[in-house]
Amino acid sequence: MQQPPQSLPTPIPQFVVLHDQLQQSWKHPIVHYVFEEEPFPMGMPKDHCVVVDITEDGDAVADVHSYSHRFQVTGCKISSTPQLGAPSRESAASLMLTIEGLTASNNSSDPPQSMQHRSGNADEMDQISNIYGLDELLYDFKRR
């Protein structure tokens, strides 16, 4: 009697990189893996969490969600890490998860200088948007 072939475990990215597109910075965050059947750890602050759902074959990202009000994800991909001295591309390479996003600035009370000289009578809306740093995010987006 033949046994069914054993499936290989799903590869998990060993390196995680956050790319802040506004600040043009790269960060290596602290990573905590939670698998499908596991409960989410108690006491872990969710306001700094980015949850990434990887497809069953481990080749792509199925879904990504940021719990942080200061970081919004714009893209996410899995790729092979560069292997120095590797004889071919077929060699066993580690996987890297790259999360692209936008981070709100720390000083959300002051809009950029060019936004301070706008005319109009929407002072109340300006105060609300400045609280959340929306003016600066919109300014940086338009500037591209």
N, CA, C and O atoms as a GROMACS GRO file, in nm:
protein
  576
    1MET      N    1   0.083  -0.118   0.000
    1MET     CA    2   0.000   0.000   0.000
    1MET      C    3   0.088   0.125   0.000
    1MET      O    4   0.182   0.138   0.079
    2GLN      N    5   0.056   0.215  -0.090
    2GLN     CA    6   0.136   0.336  -0.102
    2GLN      C    7   0.084   0.444  -0.009
    2GLN      O    8  -0.037   0.465   0.003
    3GLN      N    9   0.176   0.512   0.055
    3GLN     CA   10   0.138   0.623   0.141
    3GLN      C   11   0.132   0.750   0.058
    3GLN      O   12   0.210   0.766  -0.036
    4PRO      N   13   0.039   0.840   0.092
    4PRO     CA   14   0.035   0.966   0.018
    4PRO      C   15   0.164   1.044   0.041
    4PRO      O   16   0.221   1.039   0.150
    5PRO      N   17   0.208   1.116  -0.060
    5PRO     CA   18   0.331   1.195  -0.041
    5PRO      C   19   0.311   1.300   0.067
    5PRO      O   20   0.208   1.367   0.074
    6GLN      N   21   0.413   1.313   0.150
    6GLN     CA   22   0.405   1.413   0.256
    6GLN      C   23   0.426   1.551   0.195
    6GLN      O   24   0.517   1.572   0.114
    7SER      N   25   0.342   1.643   0.236
    7SER     CA   26   0.357   1.779   0.185
    7SER      C   27   0.467   1.851   0.262
    7SER      O   28   0.482   1.834   0.383
    8LEU      N   29   0.540   1.930   0.191
    8LEU     CA   30   0.645   2.009   0.255
    8LEU      C   31   0.582   2.121   0.335
    8LEU      O   32   0.476   2.172   0.296
    9PRO      N   33   0.643   2.160   0.445
    9PRO     CA   34   0.587   2.271   0.522
    9PRO      C   35   0.589   2.400   0.441
    9PRO      O   36   0.678   2.422   0.358
   10THR      N   37   0.492   2.485   0.466
   10THR     CA   38   0.485   2.613   0.397
   10THR      C   39   0.604   2.699   0.436
   10THR      O   40   0.630   2.717   0.556
   11PRO      N   41   0.677   2.751   0.339
   11PRO     CA   42   0.790   2.836   0.374
   11PRO      C   43   0.742   2.966   0.438
   11PRO      O   44   0.643   3.025   0.396
   12ILE      N   45   0.814   3.010   0.539
   12ILE     CA   46   0.779   3.132   0.612
   12ILE      C   47   0.891   3.233   0.589
   12ILE      O   48   1.009   3.199   0.603
   13PRO      N   49   0.857   3.357   0.554
   13PRO     CA   50   0.962   3.458   0.536
   13PRO      C   51   1.044   3.473   0.664
   13PRO      O   52   0.990   3.492   0.773
   14GLN      N   53   1.176   3.465   0.648
   14GLN     CA   54   1.265   3.476   0.763
   14GLN      C   55   1.309   3.619   0.788
   14GLN      O   56   1.357   3.652   0.897
   15PHE      N   57   1.291   3.704   0.689
   15PHE     CA   58   1.327   3.845   0.703
   15PHE      C   59   1.204   3.930   0.673
   15PHE      O   60   1.132   3.904   0.576
   16VAL      N   61   1.182   4.031   0.756
   16VAL     CA   62   1.070   4.123   0.735
   16VAL      C   63   1.126   4.264   0.731
   16VAL      O   64   1.205   4.304   0.817
   17VAL      N   65   1.085   4.340   0.629
   17VAL     CA   66   1.132   4.477   0.612
   17VAL      C   67   1.011   4.568   0.593
   17VAL      O   68   0.922   4.537   0.514
   18LEU      N   69   1.008   4.680   0.667
   18LEU     CA   70   0.906   4.783   0.649
   18LEU      C   71   0.968   4.898   0.570
   18LEU      O   72   1.075   4.948   0.605
   19HIS      N   73   0.901   4.938   0.463
   19HIS     CA   74   0.948   5.052   0.383
   19HIS      C   75   0.847   5.164   0.396
   19HIS      O   76   0.734   5.154   0.349
   20ASP      N   77   0.889   5.273   0.461
   20ASP     CA   78   0.805   5.391   0.475
   20ASP      C   79   0.828   5.477   0.351
   20ASP      O   80   0.936   5.533   0.332
   21GLN      N   81   0.726   5.487   0.267
   21GLN     CA   82   0.740   5.556   0.139
   21GLN      C   83   0.747   5.707   0.154
   21GLN      O   84   0.805   5.774   0.069
   22LEU      N   85   0.689   5.763   0.260
   22LEU     CA   86   0.697   5.909   0.280
   22LEU      C   87   0.834   5.950   0.331
   22LEU      O   88   0.890   6.049   0.285
   23GLN      N   89   0.886   5.876   0.426
   23GLN     CA   90   1.014   5.911   0.488
   23GLN      C   91   1.132   5.847   0.415
   23GLN      O   92   1.247   5.876   0.446
   24GLN      N   93   1.102   5.759   0.318
   24GLN     CA   94   1.205   5.684   0.246
   24GLN      C   95   1.300   5.615   0.344
   24GLN      O   96   1.422   5.626   0.332
   25SER      N   97   1.242   5.544   0.441
   25SER     CA   98   1.322   5.472   0.539
   25SER      C   99   1.286   5.324   0.536
   25SER      O  100   1.175   5.286   0.500
   26TRP      N  101   1.382   5.243   0.576
   26TRP     CA  102   1.365   5.097   0.583
   26TRP      C  103   1.386   5.056   0.727
   26TRP      O  104   1.481   5.101   0.791
   27LYS      N  105   1.300   4.970   0.778
   27LYS     CA  106   1.311   4.924   0.917
   27LYS      C  107   1.294   4.773   0.923
   27LYS      O  108   1.220   4.714   0.844
   28HIS      N  109   1.362   4.713   1.017
   28HIS     CA  110   1.347   4.571   1.044
   28HIS      C  111   1.270   4.559   1.176
   28HIS      O  112   1.329   4.576   1.283
   29PRO      N  113   1.140   4.530   1.170
   29PRO     CA  114   1.059   4.528   1.292
   29PRO      C  115   1.079   4.401   1.372
   29PRO      O  116   1.134   4.302   1.324
   30ILE      N  117   1.033   4.406   1.496
   30ILE     CA  118   1.026   4.285   1.578
   30ILE      C  119   0.910   4.203   1.524
   30ILE      O  120   0.800   4.255   1.505
   31VAL      N  121   0.934   4.076   1.501
   31VAL     CA  122   0.834   3.990   1.438
   31VAL      C  123   0.788   3.884   1.537
   31VAL      O  124   0.868   3.822   1.606
   32HIS      N  125   0.658   3.866   1.543
   32HIS     CA  126   0.598   3.759   1.624
   32HIS      C  127   0.503   3.683   1.533
   32HIS      O  128   0.403   3.738   1.486
   33TYR      N  129   0.533   3.556   1.509
   33TYR     CA  130   0.448   3.475   1.421
   33TYR      C  131   0.333   3.415   1.500
   33TYR      O  132   0.354   3.356   1.606
   34VAL      N  133   0.212   3.429   1.448
   34VAL     CA  134   0.094   3.364   1.504
   34VAL      C  135   0.033   3.283   1.390
   34VAL      O  136  -0.003   3.338   1.286
   35PHE      N  137   0.022   3.153   1.410
   35PHE     CA  138  -0.029   3.066   1.305
   35PHE      C  139  -0.180   3.050   1.318
   35PHE      O  140  -0.238   3.088   1.419
   36GLU      N  141  -0.240   2.996   1.216
   36GLU     CA  142  -0.386   2.994   1.202
   36GLU      C  143  -0.459   2.937   1.324
   36GLU      O  144  -0.560   2.993   1.367
   37GLU      N  145  -0.411   2.830   1.380
   37GLU     CA  146  -0.481   2.766   1.492
   37GLU      C  147  -0.447   2.827   1.627
   37GLU      O  148  -0.507   2.790   1.728
   38GLU      N  149  -0.353   2.918   1.632
   38GLU     CA  150  -0.309   2.975   1.759
   38GLU      C  151  -0.390   3.098   1.796
   38GLU      O  152  -0.431   3.175   1.708
   39PRO      N  153  -0.415   3.118   1.925
   39PRO     CA  154  -0.482   3.241   1.967
   39PRO      C  155  -0.384   3.358   1.961
   39PRO      O  156  -0.262   3.340   1.973
   40PHE      N  157  -0.438   3.477   1.944
   40PHE     CA  158  -0.354   3.597   1.943
   40PHE      C  159  -0.303   3.619   2.086
   40PHE      O  160  -0.383   3.612   2.179
   41PRO      N  161  -0.175   3.644   2.106
   41PRO     CA  162  -0.119   3.658   2.241
   41PRO      C  163  -0.184   3.772   2.320
   41PRO      O  164  -0.206   3.881   2.268
   42MET      N  165  -0.213   3.744   2.445
   42MET     CA  166  -0.270   3.845   2.535
   42MET      C  167  -0.162   3.947   2.569
   42MET      O  168  -0.044   3.913   2.580
   43GLY      N  169  -0.201   4.071   2.584
   43GLY     CA  170  -0.109   4.175   2.626
   43GLY      C  171  -0.024   4.234   2.515
   43GLY      O  172   0.051   4.328   2.539
   44MET      N  173  -0.035   4.183   2.395
   44MET     CA  174   0.041   4.240   2.284
   44MET      C  175  -0.032   4.364   2.234
   44MET      O  176  -0.150   4.356   2.198
   45PRO      N  177   0.036   4.480   2.231
   45PRO     CA  178  -0.032   4.602   2.185
   45PRO      C  179  -0.065   4.593   2.036
   45PRO      O  180   0.024   4.580   1.953
   46LYS      N  181  -0.193   4.600   2.004
   46LYS     CA  182  -0.235   4.587   1.865
   46LYS      C  183  -0.213   4.714   1.785
   46LYS      O  184  -0.216   4.710   1.662
   47ASP      N  185  -0.191   4.828   1.852
   47ASP     CA  186  -0.175   4.952   1.777
   47ASP      C  187  -0.043   4.959   1.700
   47ASP      O  188  -0.022   5.053   1.623
   48HIS      N  189   0.044   4.862   1.720
   48HIS     CA  190   0.168   4.855   1.642
   48HIS      C  191   0.176   4.726   1.562
   48HIS      O  192   0.286   4.682   1.526
   49CYS      N  193   0.063   4.665   1.534
   49CYS     CA  194   0.060   4.536   1.463
   49CYS      C  195   0.023   4.553   1.316
   49CYS      O  196  -0.063   4.633   1.280
   50VAL      N  197   0.090   4.475   1.235
   50VAL     CA  198   0.052   4.457   1.095
   50VAL      C  199   0.030   4.307   1.079
   50VAL      O  200   0.122   4.228   1.099
   51VAL      N  201  -0.092   4.269   1.042
   51VAL     CA  202  -0.126   4.128   1.026
   51VAL      C  203  -0.117   4.093   0.878
   51VAL      O  204  -0.180   4.157   0.794
   52VAL      N  205  -0.038   3.989   0.848
   52VAL     CA  206  -0.017   3.946   0.710
   52VAL      C  207  -0.066   3.802   0.698
   52VAL      O  208  -0.023   3.714   0.772
   53ASP      N  209  -0.156   3.779   0.604
   53ASP     CA  210  -0.207   3.645   0.576
   53ASP      C  211  -0.138   3.595   0.449
   53ASP      O  212  -0.152   3.655   0.343
   54ILE      N  213  -0.064   3.485   0.462
   54ILE     CA  214   0.011   3.430   0.350
   54ILE      C  215  -0.068   3.314   0.289
   54ILE      O  216  -0.132   3.238   0.362
   55THR      N  217  -0.063   3.300   0.158
   55THR     CA  218  -0.133   3.191   0.090
   55THR      C  219  -0.079   3.057   0.137
   55THR      O  220   0.030   3.049   0.194
   56GLU      N  221  -0.156   2.952   0.114
   56GLU     CA  222  -0.119   2.819   0.162
   56GLU      C  223   0.014   2.770   0.106
   56GLU      O  224   0.088   2.700   0.175
   57ASP      N  225   0.045   2.807  -0.017
   57ASP     CA  226   0.172   2.763  -0.075
   57ASP      C  227   0.290   2.851  -0.031
   57ASP      O  228   0.405   2.818  -0.057
   58GLY      N  229   0.261   2.963   0.036
   58GLY     CA  230   0.365   3.050   0.088
   58GLY      C  231   0.432   3.138  -0.015
   58GLY      O  232   0.533   3.202   0.015
   59ASP      N  233   0.378   3.143  -0.135
   59ASP     CA  234   0.440   3.221  -0.242
   59ASP      C  235   0.392   3.365  -0.252
   59ASP      O  236   0.456   3.448  -0.316
   60ALA      N  237   0.279   3.396  -0.189
   60ALA     CA  238   0.222   3.530  -0.205
   60ALA      C  239   0.148   3.571  -0.077
   60ALA      O  240   0.124   3.490   0.012
   61VAL      N  241   0.114   3.698  -0.072
   61VAL     CA  242   0.038   3.753   0.039
   61VAL      C  243  -0.109   3.752   0.001
   61VAL      O  244  -0.148   3.807  -0.103
   62ALA      N  245  -0.192   3.689   0.084
   62ALA     CA  246  -0.337   3.684   0.058
   62ALA      C  247  -0.405   3.811   0.106
   62ALA      O  248  -0.494   3.862   0.040
   63ASP      N  249  -0.363   3.861   0.223
   63ASP     CA  250  -0.426   3.980   0.280
   63ASP      C  251  -0.328   4.044   0.378
   63ASP      O  252  -0.245   3.976   0.438
   64VAL      N  253  -0.340   4.174   0.395
   64VAL     CA  254  -0.256   4.245   0.491
   64VAL      C  255  -0.339   4.357   0.552
   64VAL      O  256  -0.417   4.422   0.483
   65HIS      N  257  -0.322   4.378   0.683
   65HIS     CA  258  -0.400   4.480   0.753
   65HIS      C  259  -0.315   4.541   0.864
   65HIS      O  260  -0.253   4.469   0.942
   66SER      N  261  -0.314   4.673   0.871
   66SER     CA  262  -0.243   4.744   0.977
   66SER      C  263  -0.342   4.786   1.085
   66SER      O  264  -0.444   4.846   1.055
   67TYR      N  265  -0.310   4.754   1.210
   67TYR     CA  266  -0.392   4.798   1.323
   67TYR      C  267  -0.351   4.937   1.372
   67TYR      O  268  -0.419   4.994   1.457
   68SER      N  269  -0.243   4.989   1.320
   68SER     CA  270  -0.193   5.119   1.363
   68SER      C  271  -0.265   5.232   1.291
   68SER      O  272  -0.286   5.226   1.170
   69HIS      N  273  -0.304   5.334   1.366
   69HIS     CA  274  -0.364   5.451   1.303
   69HIS      C  275  -0.256   5.541   1.241
   69HIS      O  276  -0.288   5.634   1.168
   70ARG      N  277  -0.129   5.513   1.270
   70ARG     CA  278  -0.020   5.593   1.217
   70ARG      C  279   0.050   5.530   1.096
   70ARG      O  280   0.130   5.596   1.031
   71PHE      N  281   0.020   5.403   1.066
   71PHE     CA  282   0.085   5.336   0.953
   71PHE      C  283  -0.019   5.267   0.867
   71PHE      O  284  -0.093   5.180   0.914
   72GLN      N  285  -0.025   5.306   0.740
   72GLN     CA  286  -0.118   5.245   0.646
   72GLN      C  287  -0.040   5.167   0.541
   72GLN      O  288   0.053   5.220   0.480
   73VAL      N  289  -0.077   5.043   0.520
   73VAL     CA  290  -0.009   4.956   0.425
   73VAL      C  291  -0.054   4.990   0.282
   73VAL      O  292  -0.174   5.000   0.255
   74THR      N  293   0.042   5.005   0.192
   74THR     CA  294   0.010   5.030   0.051
   74THR      C  295   0.046   4.911  -0.037
   74THR      O  296  -0.001   4.902  -0.151
   75GLY      N  297   0.128   4.822   0.013
   75GLY     CA  298   0.167   4.705  -0.064
   75GLY      C  299   0.244   4.606   0.020
   75GLY      O  300   0.300   4.642   0.124
   76CYS      N  301   0.246   4.481  -0.025
   76CYS     CA  302   0.314   4.377   0.050
   76CYS      C  303   0.353   4.266  -0.048
   76CYS      O  304   0.272   4.225  -0.130
   77LYS      N  305   0.477   4.217  -0.038
   77LYS     CA  306   0.520   4.111  -0.129
   77LYS      C  307   0.621   4.019  -0.062
   77LYS      O  308   0.689   4.057   0.034
   78ILE      N  309   0.628   3.898  -0.115
   78ILE     CA  310   0.726   3.800  -0.070
   78ILE      C  311   0.824   3.780  -0.183
   78ILE      O  312   0.786   3.763  -0.299
   79SER      N  313   0.954   3.783  -0.149
   79SER     CA  314   1.057   3.762  -0.251
   79SER      C  315   1.171   3.683  -0.189
   79SER      O  316   1.178   3.667  -0.067
   80SER      N  317   1.260   3.635  -0.273
   80SER     CA  318   1.379   3.564  -0.225
   80SER      C  319   1.484   3.666  -0.184
   80SER      O  320   1.496   3.772  -0.247
   81THR      N  321   1.558   3.634  -0.081
   81THR     CA  322   1.666   3.722  -0.040
   81THR      C  323   1.785   3.700  -0.132
   81THR      O  324   1.805   3.589  -0.181
   82PRO      N  325   1.862   3.802  -0.157
   82PRO     CA  326   1.981   3.785  -0.240
   82PRO      C  327   2.079   3.690  -0.171
   82PRO      O  328   2.104   3.703  -0.051
   83GLN      N  329   2.134   3.598  -0.246
   83GLN     CA  330   2.230   3.502  -0.192
   83GLN      C  331   2.368   3.532  -0.249
   83GLN      O  332   2.391   3.514  -0.369
   84LEU      N  333   2.459   3.577  -0.165
   84LEU     CA  334   2.594   3.606  -0.210
   84LEU      C  335   2.670   3.475  -0.230
   84LEU      O  336   2.668   3.388  -0.144
   85GLY      N  337   2.734   3.462  -0.341
   85GLY     CA  338   2.815   3.343  -0.368
   85GLY      C  339   2.734   3.220  -0.403
   85GLY      O  340   2.790   3.111  -0.411
   86ALA      N  341   2.604   3.235  -0.424
   86ALA     CA  342   2.522   3.119  -0.461
   86ALA      C  343   2.550   3.083  -0.606
   86ALA      O  344   2.555   3.172  -0.692
   87PRO      N  345   2.569   2.954  -0.636
   87PRO     CA  346   2.602   2.915  -0.773
   87PRO      C  347   2.488   2.935  -0.872
   87PRO      O  348   2.513   2.961  -0.990
   88SER      N  349   2.365   2.924  -0.826
   88SER     CA  350   2.253   2.943  -0.919
   88SER      C  351   2.133   2.997  -0.844
   88SER      O  352   2.131   2.998  -0.721
   89ARG      N  353   2.035   3.040  -0.919
   89ARG     CA  354   1.913   3.094  -0.858
   89ARG      C  355   1.828   2.982  -0.800
   89ARG      O  356   1.737   3.009  -0.722
   90GLU      N  357   1.857   2.857  -0.836
   90GLU     CA  358   1.778   2.744  -0.790
   90GLU      C  359   1.817   2.702  -0.648
   90GLU      O  360   1.748   2.619  -0.588
   91SER      N  361   1.924   2.759  -0.593
   91SER     CA  362   1.965   2.719  -0.458
   91SER      C  363   1.860   2.764  -0.357
   91SER      O  364   1.782   2.855  -0.382
   92ALA      N  365   1.861   2.698  -0.243
   92ALA     CA  366   1.761   2.726  -0.140
   92ALA      C  367   1.784   2.866  -0.084
   92ALA      O  368   1.881   2.888  -0.010
   93ALA      N  369   1.698   2.957  -0.117
   93ALA     CA  370   1.709   3.095  -0.070
   93ALA      C  371   1.609   3.120   0.041
   93ALA      O  372   1.503   3.058   0.046
   94SER      N  373   1.644   3.211   0.129
   94SER     CA  374   1.551   3.252   0.234
   94SER      C  375   1.449   3.346   0.173
   94SER      O  376   1.474   3.411   0.072
   95LEU      N  377   1.333   3.353   0.237
   95LEU     CA  378   1.228   3.442   0.190
   95LEU      C  379   1.227   3.571   0.270
   95LEU      O  380   1.260   3.572   0.389
   96MET      N  381   1.189   3.680   0.203
   96MET     CA  382   1.181   3.810   0.267
   96MET      C  383   1.042   3.868   0.241
   96MET      O  384   0.993   3.865   0.128
   97LEU      N  385   0.980   3.920   0.346
   97LEU     CA  386   0.851   3.987   0.336
   97LEU      C  387   0.877   4.137   0.340
   97LEU      O  388   0.933   4.188   0.436
   98THR      N  389   0.836   4.207   0.235
   98THR     CA  390   0.851   4.353   0.229
   98THR      C  391   0.714   4.416   0.241
   98THR      O  392   0.625   4.389   0.160
   99ILE      N  393   0.696   4.501   0.342
   99ILE     CA  394   0.570   4.571   0.365
   99ILE      C  395   0.593   4.718   0.333
   99ILE      O  396   0.674   4.784   0.398
  100GLU      N  397   0.522   4.769   0.233
  100GLU     CA  398   0.530   4.909   0.193
  100GLU      C  399   0.416   4.985   0.260
  100GLU      O  400   0.305   4.933   0.270
  101GLY      N  401   0.443   5.107   0.304
  101GLY     CA  402   0.336   5.183   0.368
  101GLY      C  403   0.369   5.329   0.386
  101GLY      O  404   0.476   5.376   0.347
  102LEU      N  405   0.274   5.399   0.446
  102LEU     CA  406   0.286   5.542   0.474
  102LEU      C  407   0.270   5.564   0.623
  102LEU      O  408   0.176   5.513   0.685
  103THR      N  409   0.362   5.640   0.682
  103THR     CA  410   0.357   5.669   0.824
  103THR      C  411   0.322   5.815   0.845
  103THR      O  412   0.378   5.903   0.780
  104ALA      N  413   0.228   5.841   0.935
  104ALA     CA  414   0.194   5.979   0.972
  104ALA      C  415   0.310   6.036   1.052
  104ALA      O  416   0.378   5.964   1.124
  105SER      N  417   0.331   6.166   1.039
  105SER     CA  418   0.442   6.230   1.110
  105SER      C  419   0.412   6.238   1.259
  105SER      O  420   0.297   6.226   1.302
  106ASN      N  421   0.518   6.259   1.337
  106ASN     CA  422   0.502   6.273   1.482
  106ASN      C  423   0.439   6.405   1.520
  106ASN      O  424   0.368   6.414   1.620
  107ASN      N  425   0.463   6.508   1.441
  107ASN     CA  426   0.413   6.641   1.472
  107ASN      C  427   0.292   6.669   1.384
  107ASN      O  428   0.303   6.737   1.282
  108SER      N  429   0.177   6.617   1.424
  108SER     CA  430   0.058   6.631   1.340
  108SER      C  431  -0.014   6.764   1.360
  108SER      O  432  -0.111   6.791   1.290
  109SER      N  433   0.031   6.847   1.454
  109SER     CA  434  -0.039   6.973   1.478
  109SER      C  435   0.001   7.082   1.379
  109SER      O  436  -0.073   7.178   1.360
  110ASP      N  437   0.118   7.068   1.315
  110ASP     CA  438   0.165   7.170   1.222
  110ASP      C  439   0.164   7.116   1.080
  110ASP      O  440   0.238   7.022   1.050
  111PRO      N  441   0.082   7.171   0.991
  111PRO     CA  442   0.084   7.128   0.851
  111PRO      C  443   0.210   7.180   0.784
  111PRO      O  444   0.275   7.269   0.838
  112PRO      N  445   0.247   7.126   0.669
  112PRO     CA  446   0.363   7.179   0.596
  112PRO      C  447   0.344   7.327   0.566
  112PRO      O  448   0.231   7.376   0.560
  113GLN      N  449   0.456   7.398   0.548
  113GLN     CA  450   0.452   7.543   0.528
  113GLN      C  451   0.362   7.583   0.411
  113GLN      O  452   0.288   7.681   0.422
  114SER      N  453   0.366   7.509   0.302
  114SER     CA  454   0.285   7.547   0.186
  114SER      C  455   0.136   7.531   0.213
  114SER      O  456   0.055   7.592   0.144
  115MET      N  457   0.098   7.452   0.312
  115MET     CA  458  -0.043   7.431   0.342
  115MET      C  459  -0.095   7.540   0.437
  115MET      O  460  -0.216   7.557   0.450
  116GLN      N  461  -0.005   7.613   0.504
  116GLN     CA  462  -0.048   7.713   0.601
  116GLN      C  463  -0.106   7.837   0.535
  116GLN      O  464  -0.176   7.913   0.601
  117HIS      N  465  -0.078   7.860   0.408
  117HIS     CA  466  -0.121   7.982   0.341
  117HIS      C  467  -0.244   7.962   0.255
  117HIS      O  468  -0.270   8.043   0.166
  118ARG      N  469  -0.320   7.857   0.279
  118ARG     CA  470  -0.442   7.834   0.200
  118ARG      C  471  -0.548   7.935   0.239
  118ARG      O  472  -0.556   7.977   0.354
  119SER      N  473  -0.629   7.972   0.143
  119SER     CA  474  -0.740   8.062   0.173
  119SER      C  475  -0.867   7.981   0.183
  119SER      O  476  -0.875   7.870   0.129
  120GLY      N  477  -0.967   8.034   0.251
  120GLY     CA  478  -1.094   7.964   0.266
  120GLY      C  479  -1.147   7.980   0.406
  120GLY      O  480  -1.077   8.031   0.494
  121ASN      N  481  -1.271   7.938   0.427
  121ASN     CA  482  -1.332   7.954   0.558
  121ASN      C  483  -1.361   7.819   0.622
  121ASN      O  484  -1.460   7.805   0.695
  122ALA      N  485  -1.279   7.721   0.597
  122ALA     CA  486  -1.299   7.587   0.652
  122ALA      C  487  -1.206   7.564   0.771
  122ALA      O  488  -1.140   7.461   0.779
  123ASP      N  489  -1.202   7.661   0.864
  123ASP     CA  490  -1.112   7.650   0.979
  123ASP      C  491  -1.142   7.527   1.064
  123ASP      O  492  -1.049   7.461   1.112
  124GLU      N  493  -1.269   7.496   1.082
  124GLU     CA  494  -1.304   7.380   1.164
  124GLU      C  495  -1.252   7.250   1.102
  124GLU      O  496  -1.199   7.165   1.172
  125MET      N  497  -1.268   7.237   0.972
  125MET     CA  498  -1.219   7.117   0.903
  125MET      C  499  -1.067   7.111   0.908
  125MET      O  500  -1.010   7.003   0.921
  126ASP      N  501  -1.001   7.226   0.897
  126ASP     CA  502  -0.856   7.229   0.906
  126ASP      C  503  -0.809   7.179   1.041
  126ASP      O  504  -0.711   7.104   1.049
  127GLN      N  505  -0.877   7.219   1.149
  127GLN     CA  506  -0.838   7.174   1.283
  127GLN      C  507  -0.854   7.023   1.296
  127GLN      O  508  -0.768   6.956   1.353
  128ILE      N  509  -0.963   6.969   1.243
  128ILE     CA  510  -0.986   6.825   1.252
  128ILE      C  511  -0.882   6.749   1.172
  128ILE      O  512  -0.827   6.650   1.220
  129SER      N  513  -0.854   6.794   1.050
  129SER     CA  514  -0.758   6.722   0.967
  129SER      C  515  -0.616   6.733   1.022
  129SER      O  516  -0.537   6.640   1.007
  130ASN      N  517  -0.582   6.845   1.087
  130ASN     CA  518  -0.450   6.859   1.145
  130ASN      C  519  -0.430   6.764   1.262
  130ASN      O  520  -0.318   6.718   1.286
  131ILE      N  521  -0.536   6.735   1.335
  131ILE     CA  522  -0.525   6.642   1.447
  131ILE      C  523  -0.473   6.508   1.399
  131ILE      O  524  -0.390   6.447   1.466
  132TYR      N  525  -0.520   6.462   1.287
  132TYR     CA  526  -0.482   6.331   1.236
  132TYR      C  527  -0.367   6.336   1.137
  132TYR      O  528  -0.328   6.233   1.083
  133GLY      N  529  -0.311   6.454   1.111
  133GLY     CA  530  -0.199   6.466   1.019
  133GLY      C  531  -0.238   6.447   0.874
  133GLY      O  532  -0.153   6.417   0.790
  134LEU      N  533  -0.366   6.464   0.842
  134LEU     CA  534  -0.413   6.440   0.706
  134LEU      C  535  -0.357   6.542   0.608
  134LEU      O  536  -0.326   6.508   0.493
  135ASP      N  537  -0.343   6.667   0.652
  135ASP     CA  538  -0.290   6.769   0.562
  135ASP      C  539  -0.151   6.731   0.512
  135ASP      O  540  -0.122   6.742   0.393
  136GLU      N  541  -0.068   6.686   0.603
  136GLU     CA  542   0.068   6.652   0.564
  136GLU      C  543   0.070   6.530   0.473
  136GLU      O  544   0.146   6.527   0.376
  137LEU      N  545  -0.012   6.430   0.502
  137LEU     CA  546  -0.018   6.312   0.415
  137LEU      C  547  -0.066   6.350   0.276
  137LEU      O  548  -0.010   6.302   0.177
  138LEU      N  549  -0.169   6.434   0.267
  138LEU     CA  550  -0.219   6.476   0.136
  138LEU      C  551  -0.116   6.560   0.062
  138LEU      O  552  -0.098   6.546  -0.058
  139TYR      N  553  -0.048   6.647   0.136
  139TYR     CA  554   0.054   6.730   0.074
  139TYR      C  555   0.165   6.643   0.016
  139TYR      O  556   0.207   6.663  -0.099
  140ASP      N  557   0.214   6.545   0.095
  140ASP     CA  558   0.320   6.458   0.046
  140ASP      C  559   0.275   6.375  -0.072
  140ASP      O  560   0.353   6.348  -0.163
  141PHE      N  561   0.149   6.332  -0.072
  141PHE     CA  562   0.096   6.254  -0.183
  141PHE      C  563   0.089   6.339  -0.310
  141PHE      O  564   0.126   6.293  -0.418
  142LYS      N  565   0.041   6.464  -0.298
  142LYS     CA  566   0.030   6.553  -0.414
  142LYS      C  567   0.168   6.592  -0.466
  142LYS      O  568   0.186   6.614  -0.586
  143ARG      N  569   0.265   6.602  -0.377
  143ARG     CA  570   0.399   6.645  -0.413
  143ARG      C  571   0.467   6.544  -0.505
  143ARG      O  572   0.555   6.581  -0.583
  144ARG      N  573   0.429   6.417  -0.497
  144ARG     CA  574   0.490   6.316  -0.583
  144ARG      C  575   0.454   6.345  -0.722
  144ARG      O  576   0.494   6.272  -0.813
   0.00000   0.00000   0.00000
